[in-house]
Amino acid sequence: MPLFHPVSQQAHAISELFAFVLVLSAVVFGGIVIALSVILWRFRHSREDAGEPRAVFGDARLEIVWTAIPVVIVALLFTLTVGAMGASDPNAPPDRTADVVLVAHQWWWEIRYPAARVATANDLHIPVGAKQLVELQSADVIHDFWVPRLGRKIDMVPGHPVRLWLTADSAGTYFGACAEYCGAEHAWMRLRVTADPPATFASWLAAQQRPASPPTAANDSAATQGATLYSSLTCVNCHAVQGTADTARVGPDLTHLATRPSLAAERLPNTPQNLRRWLAEPDVVKPGSHMPNLHLSDRNLDLLVAYLLTLR
Ligand code: CUA
């Protein structure tokens, strides 16, 4: 039953178990409501009644029946659950290295492709139909990874990395979210997973591998001034731009910021206006965010936006 529109074998296992439990619960609930209604009607008080009804104590046959039915149901649910657990979270060989490392931060997702030496944020790409082994870590508090259409939830506990197979059987975009309350902006800790056809994925990854090309005064003087301003501000204490001296990993890697669909973990669509707004008042756009308000002048905001838009 395609209850959550699962697009992977792992998600199918969970969806089918959920659907079965839901139907079974509905049958049990319906049975109880019917039995209760019949009993209420049949044994209702009527005027012709003389005194109290006869009291009955114990009925071995009934007791066996109402013990056996729940035992069978619980045993069935147990068996199906163990099966779904195995199918939704198959073991990975211990020597297999992770294809993707996902690090949860308050309140964004750091994404690394170790083999390709690529770092990005909040915009996870995977090749369609290929099993990807994802290592999940946390940089601060307990978070929880959950992309419902792709599979199970899994806690991300600091100092305790875990691994998970991630697969999408059809190309598309699947949204996920942090599913463990992790502070003020938990609700805006969203993740976008895009399953690309293999060739598209390969070219996306190759584009992400390239370092940023610095703007030149000849083609864009605002961007060049923006780049100078960027490196003189505290931006460089938190953010990396590959191809420059900035390698900090506190905040998202900005090397290809302009190619990402959203800002601040899906808080805003990535448009020049929104980027400007995010730089101007991060504390209003996402209260509690660790991105500081630098109280930039209008002119400096324009220069910074011009520079950041060149990070493609
Ligand atoms: Cu991270 Cu909730």
Boltz pocket constraint, residues with backbone or C-beta under 6 A from the ligand:
constraints:
  - pocket:
      binder: B
      contacts: [[A, 104], [A, 105], [A, 106], [A, 107], [A, 142], [A, 143], [A, 144], [A, 178], [A, 179], [A, 180], [A, 181], [A, 182], [A, 183], [A, 186], [A, 187], [A, 189]]
      max_distance: 6.0
